Amino acid sequence: MSAYKISRSFFLFILLVTVNLALAGCRSHGSGGSAEPGVMAQVNAYKVQRSELDKAYNTQVGGAPQKPTATEETALRLQILDQIIQTQLILQRAEKLGIKVSNDDVEARLTKAKAAYTREEFQKKLQTIGLSEDDYKTYLQHGLIVDKVIEKEITPKLTVSDAEVNAFYDQHKAQLPPSADENQVKQQIRDKLRSELEQVLKVAYTEDLRNGAEIHNYYAEEVLKGHSPK
């Protein structure tokens, strides 16, 4: 078997795994139905259009030195579509919670993003990834809303007890240099445990949102259908 065939088989395997994970993440409580033209997925009443996926995809690969293969592109699009679904679930949750962000908040985040560039450089960067400034501001707005939802629903649960910190410290104390400051090390341990807990809670939170939603990933279904055994 040639190196090309090995590589192609490997990426096909990764693609099919990605498709199955995408479909496994969908929880449909209604009838399946079929997709409307140009609709890649549906999250409750929200329809993810092909143009939305294209823009998100371009932000990932725009300016990349090497163009992905067709199989790599499909796998990446599936991953990005799943991220869009996840974001939309949180945005819908934010609406139920009455969480919003002001235009001033978005403008402040935009100003911060522009700080490292001249106006011309920033506009060129947007052009490279195929976004208008309004598109970019929408991404910023969504990011701010997601942050606020996480702050409200997850941050209050990020508690790490002294007992947990001390247990971790005692378990690894022998590996520390004699000059290590105990208080400083324990603060680092607390930060580490808190970060790990945050990741666990975020995964559980989004999975819970998926379980309570009606989601159809039409794109994943079509990809899997196209690679079904003959």
N, C-alpha and C positions, 0 to 999 in steps of 0.2 A: 504493500500500500504506500502511495506517495505521501510526502509531507503535506501536500495540498489537501489530499483527501482526509488525512488525519485531522488537520486543522478544521476543515469544513464539518466533519462529523462532530468534533468537539463543540463548535459553536452551535450546531443544530441541537445537540443535547442541552446546552445552556439555554437556548431559545425555548425548547419545549418545557424545561423546568420552570422558566420564567412565566410561560403561559399558564401552566398548571397552578402556580402560586397565585397568579393574578385572578384566576377563576375561583380558587379556593377562598380568596379574600372577599368574594362577593356573597352576599346573603340576599336572596330574592324571596320575598314573601308574597309576591303576586304571580300572575301568569307571565311566561317568558316573553312572548311577543317577538317582533323583529324590529331591527333598527331602522330609523328613518334615514334617508340618504344624507351622508355627511356627519351622522351622529356616531361617535366612537364609544361612548358609554353614557349611562344615565344614573344619577344619584338622586333618588326620590324623584322630584319633579324637574331637577336640573339636568340639562342635556349638554354633554361635553362635545362640542363641535370639532370637526377635523382642523379648522383654522386655529383653535385654541391649543390643540396638541402640537400642531406645526410650529407655532410660536414658542411653546415651551421647549420643544426639541431643538429649535434653532439656537436658543439661549445656551444649550448644553454643548452644541457642536460648532457654533459659529466661530470662525477664526481658528479652528483646529487645523494643525498642519497636515493631517492625513484624514481622508474621507473614510468613514466606516464602511464595511462591506454591507451587502443587503441584509444578511442575517444579523450582523451586529446592530444595524440600524433598527430592525424590527424589535430585537431584545431591548434596546434602549428606549424605544417608543413605548413598549409595554411597561417598563419601569416608571417612565415619566407619567404615563396615563394613570398608573396606580397612585403616584404622588398627587396628581390632580384630584383624583377621587377622594383621597385622604384629606386634602386641604378643603375640598368642598364640604365634606362631612363636618369638619370643624367650623367652617363658616356658617353652615346651617345651624349648628349648635349655638354659635355666637348670636345668631338672630333670635333664637328662642330665649337666650339669656339677656337679650337687650344690650349686648356689647357692640359698641361702635368706636370708630376712631375719627378724629376731626381732620379737616383739610390741613390745619396747621401742623398736626402730627406727621402727616404724610410729607408735607413740604420740608419739615425739619429733617426727616429721614433722607429725603432727596438731596437736600443741601449737603448733608454729611457724606452721601455717596459721591457727590460731585467734587468734594474737597480735594481729592488727589489728582484731579484732571483740570486742564483748561477747558473752556466751553467747547472748542473745536474737537479736542481729544474725546470728550465725553459723548458728543454727538456721533463721532466716528465709531466709538465703541458700541453705541446703540445700533447704528447702521450695520455693523459687522454681525450682530446677533439677530438682526431683523426686527427690532422693536422700535416703536415710536416712544417719545417721552411719556405720553399718556399710558401706553402699555406698561411701561416700567413703573409708573406711579401706581397702577393697579396692583402689580406684584408687591410693591412696598405696602400698600394698604392691606392686602391679604396677610402679609407677614406680620404686620402690627396687630391685626385682629387675632391671628393664631397665638401670638405672644400673650395677648390679654386673656384669652381663654385658658391657656396653660397656667398663667399666673393665678387665675381664679379657681380652677378646678384641680390642679395638680400641685402647685407650689405649697399650699397649706399642708399637704400630706408628706412633704419632704422632711421628715424628722428622723434624725439619727441619734440614738441614745448614747450616753456616756459609756454604758456597758458594752455596746457594740464597738465603740472606738477603742476602749481598753482591751477588749478581747482580741481585736485585730493587732493592736500594738504589741500585746504580750506574745502573740503568735509569731511575729516577725522581728521582735526586739533583738534577737541574736544576730540578725543580718545588718543592723545599723552600726555605723561607725561610733566609737566612744565619744566623739565630740558632738554628736547629734543632740539638738535641743529637744527635750521631750515634749514640751508644749507646742512647739512648732511642728514636730512630726505628727502629733495627734490632730492638729488642725488640718494638716494635709490629708490625714486618714479620713477625717470627717468629710472633707470636701470630696474625696474620692468615693466614699460610700454614698454620699448624697447624690453625686453625679450618676452612679450606677443605679440607684433607686429611681432617679428621675427617668432614666431610659426605660426601665421596667414598667413604670407607671404610665409612661407615654404610649408604649406598645399596648398595654392592657386597655388604656382609655380609647385608643383608636379602634381596637378590636371590638370593644363594647359599642362604639358608635356604628360600626359596620353591622353588628348583630341586630341593631335596632333600625336598620335602613333597608330600603329596597334598591339594590344595585345591580345593574346589568353592564357587563364589560363586553360589548359587541365586538370590539377589535380583537380581544383575546380569543373569543369564540371563533372568529373568522380565521385567525392565524392557526389555531389548533385544527380546525376543519381542513385547512390547506395542507397540513402535514399529517393527516390521518393515514393509516396503513391502506395501501391499495389492495 
